Amino acid sequence: MDIVEVIYNIIDYISKGGVVMFPLICVSIIMWILIIERLIFFKRLYSKNISKNELVEIIKGKKEPCSLSHGITDILLCEILKKKYNIKLVPSIVDEAVVKIIHSLDTRLEIISLLASIAPLLGLLGTTIGMIKTFYAIAIFGTGNAKALACGISEALITTQTGLFIAIPGIYMSNFLNQRARRLKKKVAKTGMYLRRIINGS
């Protein structure tokens, strides 16, 4: 099977699914763009981070920050240094930085979950449209026109199938990304608590 035949089969499959296939394809494309973006973002946050001791030394001004990676601890440090300026470091600065980072981890995750939930509903809409076409064909031609009946039934089944194909991996990836976000939130919160203890003890 060559590439031209594959493309032809895909186009044929989409056209048989009817008008609902186009919003389904749009939902799928947007959802996977967001998923890939979040996967890359979270992978970067898991990259090598500076140690807690080094973090404390930089915050206290005993050491200059060298080249920082894009890890979660390094981002927390950058946020704290941005807010600190020349004033004394207080726990509220750490709290603000932690809250800001935790909030950023949830960005786009709700949209991914929403798109994964919309897909089967669009599939159900396509099923309804396909069945309406089938019953309309029966009302006009009776059960003798097999082609008209097949078109409506195939549209109903194709849209249902496509909606599930989009939704199942989408829901799985949404849960996976939420788990990674929760782990990162815990890490940021623990680091924030550690810094608060250091600040209060200094």
C-alpha positions in Angstrom: 0.0 0.0 0.0 1.6 3.3 -1.1 1.3 6.7 0.4 -1.2 7.9 -2.2 -3.5 5.0 -1.4 -3.2 5.7 2.3 -4.1 9.3 1.8 -7.0 8.4 -0.4 -8.4 5.9 2.2 -8.1 8.6 5.0 -9.9 11.2 2.9 -12.6 8.6 2.0 -13.0 7.6 5.7 -13.4 11.3 6.7 -15.9 12.0 3.9 -18.0 9.0 4.9 -18.1 10.3 8.5 -19.9 13.5 7.4 -19.7 17.0 8.6 -19.0 16.1 12.3 -15.6 14.7 11.3 -14.1 18.2 10.8 -14.7 19.4 14.3 -13.4 16.0 15.6 -10.2 16.4 13.6 -9.8 20.0 14.9 -10.3 18.8 18.5 -7.8 16.0 18.0 -5.1 18.3 16.5 -5.5 21.0 19.2 -5.5 18.4 22.0 -2.3 16.7 20.8 -0.5 20.0 20.2 -1.3 20.9 23.9 -0.3 17.4 25.1 3.1 17.4 23.3 3.7 21.0 24.6 3.0 19.9 28.2 5.1 16.7 27.9 8.1 18.8 26.7 7.5 21.4 29.5 7.3 18.8 32.3 10.3 16.9 31.0 12.3 20.2 31.1 11.1 20.7 34.7 12.4 17.3 35.7 15.9 18.1 34.3 18.9 18.5 36.6 18.3 21.0 39.4 20.6 22.7 41.8 21.0 21.2 45.3 19.1 22.5 48.3 22.4 23.7 50.0 23.4 25.6 46.8 19.9 27.1 46.6 20.1 28.4 50.2 23.6 29.9 49.6 22.4 31.7 46.5 19.3 33.1 48.2 21.4 34.3 51.2 23.8 36.0 48.8 26.7 33.8 49.8 27.0 32.5 46.2 26.3 34.0 42.8 23.8 32.0 40.6 25.7 30.4 37.8 24.1 28.9 34.7 20.7 27.6 35.8 18.8 24.9 33.9 15.0 24.9 33.3 14.4 22.5 36.3 11.6 23.2 38.7 13.9 24.2 41.6 15.9 26.5 39.3 12.6 28.2 38.2 11.6 28.6 41.9 15.0 30.2 42.6 14.6 32.7 39.7 11.1 33.6 40.9 12.4 34.3 44.4 15.4 36.3 43.2 13.0 38.4 40.9 10.9 39.3 43.9 13.7 39.7 46.4 15.7 42.6 44.7 17.6 44.3 47.5 15.1 43.8 50.3 15.4 41.2 53.1 14.1 37.8 52.1 10.9 37.0 53.9 8.7 33.9 53.9 6.0 35.7 51.9 8.3 36.0 48.9 8.9 32.3 48.9 5.1 31.7 49.3 4.3 33.9 46.3 6.9 32.2 44.1 5.6 28.7 45.1 2.0 29.7 44.4 2.9 31.2 41.0 4.8 28.1 39.9 2.1 25.7 41.2 -0.5 27.7 39.2 1.6 27.6 36.0 1.7 23.7 36.3 -2.1 23.5 35.8 -2.0 25.7 32.6 -3.6 23.9 29.6 -4.3 20.7 31.6 -8.0 21.6 32.0 -8.3 22.4 28.3 -6.8 18.9 27.4 -9.2 17.2 29.7 -12.1 19.2 28.2 -11.1 18.4 24.6 -10.8 14.7 25.5 -14.4 14.9 27.0 -15.8 16.7 24.0 -14.6 14.1 21.4 -17.1 11.3 22.3 -19.9 13.9 22.5 -19.1 15.0 19.0 -19.0 11.3 18.0 -22.5 10.9 19.6 -23.7 13.9 17.6 -22.4 12.3 14.4 -24.2 9.0 15.4 -27.5 10.9 15.9 -27.1 12.7 12.5 -26.3 9.4 10.8 -29.3 7.6 12.3 -31.6 10.5 11.3 -30.3 10.1 7.7 -31.0 6.4 7.9 -34.5 6.8 9.2 -35.1 9.5 6.6 -34.0 7.2 3.8 -36.3 4.5 5.2 -39.2 6.9 5.2 -38.5 8.0 1.6 -37.3 4.7 -0.1 -38.4 2.1 2.4 -35.9 -0.7 3.2 -35.2 -1.4 -0.4 -32.5 1.3 -1.0 -29.4 -0.4 0.7 -27.0 2.3 -0.4 -28.9 5.1 1.3 -29.2 3.0 4.5 -25.5 2.1 4.4 -24.5 5.8 4.1 -26.4 6.8 7.2 -25.3 3.8 9.2 -21.6 4.2 8.2 -21.7 7.9 9.1 -23.1 7.0 12.6 -20.5 4.3 13.2 -17.5 6.2 11.8 -18.1 9.3 14.0 -18.6 7.2 17.1 -15.4 5.3 16.4 -13.4 8.4 15.7 -14.7 10.1 18.9 -13.6 7.2 21.0 -10.2 7.0 19.2 -9.6 10.6 20.1 -11.1 10.4 23.7 -9.4 7.3 25.0 -5.8 8.3 24.5 -6.7 11.9 25.3 -8.1 10.9 28.8 -5.1 8.7 29.4 -2.7 11.5 28.6 -4.7 14.0 30.6 -4.4 11.7 33.7 -0.7 11.1 33.0 0.0 14.8 32.8 -2.0 15.6 35.9 0.0 13.0 37.8 3.2 14.6 36.7 1.9 18.0 37.7 1.0 16.8 41.1 4.5 15.4 41.7 6.1 18.6 40.6 3.7 20.6 42.9 4.7 18.4 45.9 8.4 19.0 45.0 7.9 22.8 44.8 5.9 22.8 48.1 8.5 20.8 49.9 11.3 23.1 48.6 9.3 26.1 49.7 8.7 24.7 53.2 12.5 24.0 53.5 13.3 27.6 52.5 10.8 29.0 54.9 12.4 27.0 57.8 15.8 28.3 56.7 14.6 31.9 56.6 12.7 31.7 59.9 15.8 30.1 61.5 18.2 32.7 60.2 
